[in-house]
Amino acid sequence: MRTTAFLFSCLMLTLAGCPAPAPGHDAALPPPNDTNAPPTDTNSTGMDMGHMVTGTPISLHDLVDPTTSPAHGMPANTRITVQLTDTNLVALTPRLFISQSTSSMRCLFAIWVGTSAGGDYSGIEVTDDFLPATGMDCFSTPAHVIPDTVNIGDSITMLAGDFEDYCPSGSTCPPDTSQELGVSTGTFVVGTPSGSMPTATTVQISDITGMMTTLGPRDMALQNALVTIENTVVVVDPEHSNHNVMMVAAMGTTTPVMAIDMTKYNGVGAQRAFLCNATSGMAVGSITGVLSYSFGQWVIQPRQSADLPGIMASTDAGTCPDA
């Protein structure tokens, strides 16, 4: 994650200063509160191939597992062109607006993709970078490689592009983190989810709460995959004016703390409104989402209301500034 993660870290995490964003995505235009725009690609109910590219054939598992990844040991931001050989890939999330550069004006969108088997080394962030069409913005421009109608469970094959361990300029990142595939081509079967969704891996918060360059015991294996934490409570009162992040711990404890990023998807808008009046000690139950590394901290990104079964939709949306 790039600019949205940068803003999230600077505002919400107690880090010693904020690093400068990476070249090419610096001073990016902020995304709207709900970062999914209405669909613009009216022809994406079948397959979207993008631009054909050749690369090293490799499975997703072998690409993201440091013991087999061709990127392991290389400097961060080194790009390797690959072609994923998996035939069981599914969209773990809808398409998400990440940022727009104020220098190049290029738009950056992403989805998270995983194998239907799930588990260790089964997920990756797939990014799509393009210039908006003349006279259009990032949202009115027809979708590039990733269809804007892609949704959770849609099947994906023939993914190819440039793989890298993305580390923002000025940051120190643990090796093999912030993995992403800058997509060049892919076949997206959208409109009627046909993929077999993986079961999220249930973990303890202590398994995935590494900070800065110190990793939790399960952080690397579950990076960009679906995880579930159970029996959680809010441990920090969210700000009424900026309630996009929920800090939770296991019931009966106050540490370790897990950051739940509530800003990402329209599907959790009602649950985000709940945070207007949430207080420390309030039970929120189980939480499911994609685990990702974000400027020094691991965070979980819920995608839909079903990921937060312990949080009822708020009825006070009128008092919430961004609900």
Secondary structure, DSSP 8 states (H G I E B T S, - for coil): --HHHHHHHHHHS--SS-----TTSTT-B---SS-------TT-SS---BS----EEE-HHHHHSTTT-TTTTS-TT--EEEEE--S-EEESS--EEEEE-TTT--EEEEEEEEETT-STT-EEEEEEEE---TT--TTTS---SS-TT--TT-EEEEEEEEEEE---TT----TT-SEEEEEEEEEEE-SS--S-----EE--GGGS--BTTB--TTHHHHTTSEEEEEEEEE-S---SS---EEEEEETT---S-EEEE-SS-GGGHHHHHHTTS--TT-EEEEEEEEEEEETTEEEEE--SGGG-TTS---S-GGG-TT-
